């Protein structure tokens, strides 16, 4: 019979220790959560959103891999990591195929600064794609368990509904407290299943609908690099104060503030001049980087057909034959068309000198 011990009768987990796998939970295709305890029933002290390093015995070697904790320190007797195998996964593939209840692994940690604990606020927005939901789930569980009644908007994105991590638990949490506002975005439907949520890539129009007050929230983002760049582009185009934006990369988890990368994102500057040559009309127009191609064309008496002016309908599609633009659209143009040189005039801003076939 297990003897009851209160937390103050146990020691807490130190930097390096053997962990025993006590539960394996399938979450989605090629995704499982692994729950661990210590051999001496130590309790775990960490900040929601942090990660640990696991030493994995793969092909006779010891691979050290970093995994974000999906569990919450409000439930300190165990920790969990939720892992998803990518095409080139080695360590994660081994875990999914081999790790079972009763197995032990050496672990190090916790570490990392991706946590709302460092950025206190009254309102948060968590934006994640795929397994990027793991640190968000850790933070959401902590806020839910702690009864903080903090206003949280959560946007959970995945390729298909069946790949939305923690969807059922998030729904149960949102049903019980009015503080959690939950939205899902998928790229495509599952076969033989109805989907009533958002479809397509996350864009500015979706963000406005799901979190209308996002400009006033502390934003945390995690997911594949292209996804996070899309989010940054949306926020930069809206003139969001990026000191309130924080992200975590699974390729290079951040341990200290000095490691936070400086992104080379293109951000149109209101003070920087640009020029647009409308080649068919023989017109050269000066403007600011923050002006759209459509605005400049109209100001100079040129007619580019347009309708929605939100980058949705694609009516204002024109060919760019020179230079670079900053375009943040809402689905009105395909990657193939972009590759052919087309841009949407309503949401494309000139960077330096550009040429448009109008």
C-alpha positions as CSV (number, residue, x, y, z in Angstrom):
1,X,0.0,0.0,0.0
2,X,1.3,3.4,-1.0
3,X,2.0,5.7,2.0
4,X,0.5,9.1,1.8
5,X,3.0,11.9,1.8
6,X,2.2,15.6,1.7
7,X,4.4,17.8,-0.6
8,X,6.3,19.3,2.4
9,X,7.3,15.7,3.3
10,X,8.9,15.1,-0.1
11,X,11.9,16.7,-1.8
12,X,11.5,18.3,-5.2
13,X,13.1,17.0,-8.4
14,X,16.6,18.2,-9.0
15,X,18.4,19.0,-12.2
16,X,19.2,15.4,-13.3
17,X,17.3,12.3,-12.3
18,X,15.9,9.1,-13.5
19,X,12.2,9.3,-14.4
20,X,9.8,6.4,-14.8
21,X,7.2,6.4,-17.5
22,X,3.8,5.8,-15.8
23,X,1.3,6.5,-18.5
24,X,1.2,6.7,-22.3
25,X,-1.8,8.6,-23.9
26,X,-2.4,8.6,-27.6
27,X,-3.4,12.2,-28.5
28,X,-3.6,12.3,-32.4
29,X,-2.0,10.5,-35.4
30,X,1.7,10.1,-34.6
31,X,1.3,12.1,-31.3
32,X,1.4,10.7,-27.8
33,X,1.7,12.2,-24.3
34,X,4.2,10.5,-21.9
35,X,3.7,10.9,-18.2
36,X,6.7,10.5,-15.8
37,X,7.3,10.2,-12.1
38,X,10.5,9.9,-10.0
39,X,11.5,6.7,-8.3
40,X,11.4,8.4,-4.9
41,X,8.1,10.3,-5.5
42,X,9.8,13.7,-5.6
43,X,7.5,16.5,-6.7
44,X,8.2,18.7,-9.7
45,X,8.8,22.5,-9.5
46,X,8.9,24.4,-12.8
47,X,7.2,27.3,-14.6
48,X,4.3,26.5,-17.1
49,X,5.8,26.6,-20.6
50,X,9.3,25.4,-19.7
51,X,11.0,22.3,-21.2
52,X,13.2,19.4,-20.1
53,X,15.9,17.4,-21.8
54,X,15.5,13.6,-22.1
55,X,18.3,11.2,-22.7
56,X,17.1,8.6,-25.2
57,X,18.8,5.2,-25.9
58,X,18.6,5.2,-29.7
59,X,20.6,2.7,-31.8
60,X,23.1,2.1,-29.0
61,X,23.7,5.8,-28.5
62,X,22.4,8.3,-26.0
63,X,20.5,11.1,-27.8
64,X,19.7,14.3,-25.8
65,X,16.4,15.8,-27.0
66,X,14.4,18.8,-25.7
67,X,10.7,18.6,-25.1
68,X,8.3,21.2,-23.8
69,X,6.3,20.1,-20.8
70,X,2.5,19.9,-21.5
71,X,1.7,19.3,-17.9
72,X,1.2,22.0,-15.3
73,X,3.1,22.7,-12.1
74,X,-0.3,22.9,-10.4
75,X,-0.3,19.1,-10.6
76,X,3.2,18.6,-9.2
77,X,3.4,14.8,-8.6
78,X,4.2,14.0,-12.3
79,X,5.2,15.7,-15.5
80,X,4.2,15.0,-19.1
81,X,5.6,15.7,-22.5
82,X,3.5,15.5,-25.7
83,X,5.5,14.6,-28.7
84,X,4.8,14.5,-32.4
85,X,7.0,12.7,-35.0
86,X,8.2,14.7,-38.0
87,X,9.5,13.2,-41.2
88,X,13.1,13.3,-40.0
89,X,12.4,12.5,-36.4
90,X,14.9,10.1,-34.7
91,X,14.4,10.6,-30.9
92,X,10.7,11.3,-31.1
93,X,10.2,8.3,-33.5
94,X,12.0,6.1,-31.0
95,X,9.7,7.3,-28.1
96,X,6.5,6.7,-30.1
97,X,7.6,3.2,-31.2
98,X,9.4,2.0,-28.1
99,X,8.8,3.9,-24.9
100,X,6.3,2.1,-22.6
101,X,5.0,2.2,-19.0
102,X,7.7,1.0,-16.6
103,X,10.6,2.3,-18.8
104,X,13.1,4.7,-17.2
105,X,14.9,7.7,-18.8
106,X,17.4,10.2,-17.5
107,X,16.1,13.7,-17.6
108,X,17.6,17.2,-17.1
109,X,15.9,20.5,-16.4
110,X,13.7,22.3,-16.3
111,X,14.7,25.2,-18.5
112,X,13.5,28.0,-20.7
113,X,11.9,31.4,-20.4
114,X,8.8,30.9,-22.6
115,X,6.2,31.4,-19.8
116,X,3.6,34.0,-19.0
117,X,5.1,34.1,-15.5
118,X,7.7,36.5,-17.0
119,X,5.1,38.7,-18.6
120,X,2.2,39.3,-16.2
121,X,-1.0,40.7,-17.9
122,X,-4.7,40.7,-17.5
123,X,-5.3,39.3,-21.0
124,X,-3.4,36.7,-22.9
125,X,-3.6,35.3,-26.4
126,X,-2.1,31.9,-27.1
127,X,-1.6,31.1,-30.8
128,X,-0.3,27.7,-31.7
129,X,0.0,25.2,-34.6
130,X,0.4,21.4,-34.2
131,X,2.6,20.4,-31.3
132,X,3.2,24.1,-30.6
133,X,0.1,23.7,-28.4
134,X,2.2,21.9,-25.7
135,X,3.5,25.0,-23.8
136,X,0.2,26.7,-24.3
137,X,-1.6,23.8,-22.7
138,X,0.8,23.9,-19.8
139,X,0.0,27.6,-19.2
140,X,-3.7,27.1,-19.8
141,X,-3.9,24.2,-17.3
142,X,-2.1,26.3,-14.7
143,X,-4.4,29.3,-15.1
144,X,-7.4,27.0,-15.0
145,X,-6.3,25.0,-12.0
146,X,-5.2,28.1,-10.1
147,X,-8.6,29.7,-10.4
148,X,-7.0,32.9,-11.7
149,X,-9.9,34.0,-13.8
150,X,-7.5,35.5,-16.3
151,X,-8.9,36.4,-19.7
152,X,-7.3,33.9,-22.2
153,X,-8.0,33.6,-25.9
154,X,-6.6,30.4,-27.4
155,X,-6.2,29.8,-31.2
156,X,-5.3,26.2,-31.9
157,X,-4.4,25.4,-35.5
158,X,-3.8,22.1,-37.2
159,X,-3.9,20.4,-40.6
160,X,-7.1,18.5,-39.8
161,X,-9.6,18.4,-36.9
162,X,-8.3,15.0,-35.7
163,X,-4.8,16.6,-35.3
164,X,-6.0,19.4,-33.0
165,X,-4.1,18.6,-29.8
166,X,-6.0,18.7,-26.5
167,X,-9.2,19.9,-28.3
168,X,-11.6,18.0,-26.0
169,X,-9.9,19.1,-22.8
170,X,-9.8,22.7,-24.0
171,X,-13.5,22.5,-24.8
172,X,-14.2,21.2,-21.3
173,X,-12.2,23.9,-19.7
174,X,-13.9,26.6,-21.8
175,X,-17.3,25.2,-20.9
176,X,-16.6,25.6,-17.2
177,X,-15.2,29.1,-17.0
178,X,-16.1,32.2,-19.1
179,X,-12.4,33.3,-19.0
180,X,-11.3,31.0,-21.8
181,X,-12.2,32.0,-25.4
182,X,-11.4,29.1,-27.7
183,X,-11.0,29.0,-31.5
184,X,-9.9,26.3,-33.9
185,X,-8.5,26.6,-37.4
186,X,-7.9,23.6,-39.7
187,X,-6.5,23.4,-43.2
188,X,-8.8,20.7,-44.4
189,X,-11.7,18.5,-43.2
190,X,-11.3,14.9,-42.0
191,X,-12.9,12.3,-44.2
192,X,-16.5,11.5,-43.3
193,X,-16.6,14.2,-40.5
194,X,-18.3,17.6,-40.5
195,X,-16.3,20.6,-39.5
196,X,-18.0,23.9,-38.5
197,X,-15.0,25.9,-37.5
198,X,-12.5,28.0,-39.4
199,X,-10.7,26.6,-42.5
200,X,-7.6,27.7,-44.3
201,X,-4.4,29.4,-43.1
202,X,-4.5,31.7,-40.1
203,X,-4.9,35.3,-41.4
204,X,-5.6,38.8,-40.2
205,X,-9.3,38.6,-40.9
206,X,-9.6,35.4,-38.8
207,X,-7.6,36.9,-36.0
208,X,-9.9,40.0,-35.9
209,X,-12.9,37.6,-35.6
210,X,-11.4,35.3,-33.0
211,X,-9.7,37.9,-30.8
212,X,-11.0,41.3,-31.7
213,X,-9.0,42.9,-28.9
214,X,-5.7,41.1,-29.8
215,X,-3.9,44.5,-29.9
216,X,-4.4,44.8,-26.1
217,X,-3.2,41.2,-25.3
218,X,0.1,39.7,-24.3
219,X,0.7,37.2,-27.2
220,X,2.5,33.9,-27.0
221,X,3.1,31.9,-30.2
222,X,4.5,28.5,-30.9
223,X,4.6,26.3,-34.0
224,X,6.6,25.7,-37.2
225,X,8.8,28.5,-38.3
226,X,6.7,29.5,-41.4
227,X,3.6,29.6,-39.1
228,X,5.2,31.9,-36.6
229,X,6.5,34.2,-39.4
230,X,2.9,34.5,-40.7
231,X,1.7,35.5,-37.2
232,X,4.5,38.1,-37.0
233,X,3.6,39.5,-40.4
234,X,0.0,39.8,-39.4
235,X,0.9,41.6,-36.2
236,X,3.5,43.9,-37.9
237,X,1.0,44.9,-40.5
238,X,-1.4,45.8,-37.8
239,X,1.3,47.9,-36.0
240,X,1.1,45.7,-33.0
241,X,3.7,46.5,-30.2
242,X,6.0,43.5,-30.7
243,X,7.4,43.9,-27.2
244,X,4.2,42.1,-26.2
245,X,4.8,39.2,-28.6
246,X,6.8,36.1,-27.5
247,X,7.5,32.9,-29.4
248,X,9.2,29.5,-28.8
249,X,11.0,27.6,-31.5
250,X,11.2,23.8,-31.2
251,X,14.4,23.9,-33.3
252,X,16.2,26.3,-30.9
253,X,14.4,26.5,-27.5
254,X,15.4,29.6,-25.7
255,X,17.0,29.2,-22.3
256,X,18.0,32.8,-21.5
257,X,16.8,36.3,-22.7
258,X,20.2,36.8,-24.5
259,X,19.2,33.9,-26.9
260,X,16.0,35.6,-28.1
261,X,16.6,35.9,-31.9
262,X,16.2,39.2,-33.8
263,X,14.0,38.4,-36.7
264,X,14.7,40.0,-40.1
265,X,11.0,40.4,-40.9
266,X,10.2,43.1,-43.4
267,X,8.2,45.8,-41.6
268,X,7.0,48.7,-43.7
269,X,8.1,52.1,-42.2
270,X,5.9,55.1,-42.5
271,X,8.9,57.4,-42.6
272,X,10.6,55.5,-45.5
273,X,9.9,56.6,-49.1
274,X,9.1,54.2,-51.9
275,X,8.3,54.4,-55.6
276,X,5.8,52.5,-57.8
277,X,6.2,52.4,-61.6
278,X,2.9,51.5,-63.2
279,X,4.5,50.2,-66.4
280,X,1.5,50.0,-68.7
281,X,0.4,53.6,-67.8
282,X,4.0,55.0,-67.9
283,X,3.4,56.6,-64.5
284,X,5.9,56.8,-61.7
285,X,4.5,57.5,-58.3
286,X,6.2,58.4,-55.0
287,X,4.7,57.1,-51.8
288,X,5.4,55.7,-48.3
289,X,6.2,52.1,-47.5
290,X,3.0,51.9,-45.5
291,X,0.8,52.9,-48.5
292,X,-0.8,50.0,-50.4
293,X,-0.4,49.6,-54.2
294,X,-4.2,50.1,-54.5
295,X,-4.1,53.4,-52.5
296,X,-1.3,54.8,-54.6
297,X,-3.0,53.8,-57.9
298,X,-6.2,55.5,-56.9
299,X,-4.4,58.6,-55.8
300,X,-2.9,58.9,-59.2
301,X,-6.1,58.4,-61.2
302,X,-5.5,54.7,-62.1
303,X,-8.3,52.1,-61.8
304,X,-7.4,48.7,-60.3
305,X,-10.6,46.7,-59.9
306,X,-11.2,45.9,-56.2
307,X,-14.0,44.7,-53.9
308,X,-13.3,43.5,-50.4
309,X,-10.1,45.4,-49.7
310,X,-9.2,42.8,-47.1
311,X,-7.1,40.5,-49.2
312,X,-10.0,37.9,-49.4
313,X,-11.7,38.1,-52.8
314,X,-8.6,38.4,-55.1
315,X,-10.3,41.0,-57.4
316,X,-7.3,43.4,-57.1
317,X,-4.8,40.8,-58.3
318,X,-2.0,42.5,-60.4
319,X,1.4,41.3,-61.7
320,X,4.5,42.7,-60.1
321,X,7.4,42.8,-62.6
322,X,10.0,44.3,-60.4
323,X,11.0,45.0,-56.7
324,X,9.6,43.6,-53.5
325,X,6.4,44.2,-51.6
326,X,5.2,43.3,-48.1
327,X,1.9,41.4,-48.6
328,X,-0.2,40.2,-45.8
329,X,-3.3,38.7,-47.4
330,X,-6.4,36.8,-46.2
331,X,-6.4,34.0,-48.7
332,X,-7.3,35.8,-51.9
333,X,-4.2,34.6,-53.7
334,X,-2.6,31.2,-54.1
335,X,1.1,30.3,-53.7
336,X,1.2,29.4,-57.4
337,X,0.0,32.9,-58.3
338,X,2.5,34.5,-56.0
339,X,5.2,32.4,-57.6
340,X,4.1,33.8,-61.0
341,X,4.6,37.4,-59.7
342,X,1.1,38.3,-58.8
343,X,0.2,40.4,-55.7
344,X,-3.0,41.7,-54.2
345,X,-3.0,45.5,-54.6
346,X,-5.2,46.1,-51.6
347,X,-2.7,44.5,-49.1
348,X,0.7,44.9,-50.8
349,X,3.0,47.7,-49.6
350,X,6.1,48.7,-51.7
351,X,9.5,48.1,-50.2
352,X,11.8,50.5,-52.1
353,X,11.2,50.7,-55.8
354,X,8.7,48.3,-57.5
355,X,7.1,47.9,-60.9
356,X,3.4,46.9,-61.4
357,X,1.9,45.9,-64.7
358,X,-1.0,48.4,-64.7
